[in-house]
Amino acid sequence: MFSNAKKEITEEELSNSSNIIGKGTSLEGDLNTAGSLRIEGNFRGSIQAKAKVVLADSSVVEGNIMAQNAEVSGKVQGTIKIAGLLTLKPTAVVNGDIITGKLVFEEGAQFDGKCTMGGPVKETSLRQPQNAADKKKERPLDPTLQQANLSQKGAKATA
């Protein structure tokens, strides 16, 4: 009736998996997934996903994000590295640097940091600040940030 044989999970099955951190949930740590991830609650730590990361408008992420594609509607404090397409929705507030292949910046999205796009995104691990000097360089999320204006070259955004 039951088999003791272990079923091997293929890479395709892993990339089709979905993970959700629901609204009202707070999680702290480092998260690695071969599948997609949706965050509706609060997350503190680094995120590495081989597929898509979706941050709902209720989400707050304090940490670095690395994924194939991402759609941000919530608040992010940290570096975002996306190999493919990054979409910042109208309710997005990003305080940190962006490194991406392609960027869609919808009207109303807020961004304070440097943006590098168009080149290959290397898969390196994203580290969290190690000491007090690194933490002082970071600015907390500020809901009163003004809408960012991107320059024609897309190299830097200013508030």
Buried (B, 14 or more C-beta within 10 A) or exposed (E): EEEEEEEEEEEEEEBEEEBBBEEEEEEEEEBEBBBBBBBBBBBBBBBBBBBBBBBBBBBBBBBBBBBBBBBBBBBBBBBBBBBEBBBBBEBBBBBBBBBBBEBEBEEEBBBBBEBBBEEEBEEEEBEBBEEEEEEEEEEEBBEEBEEBEBEEEBEEBEE
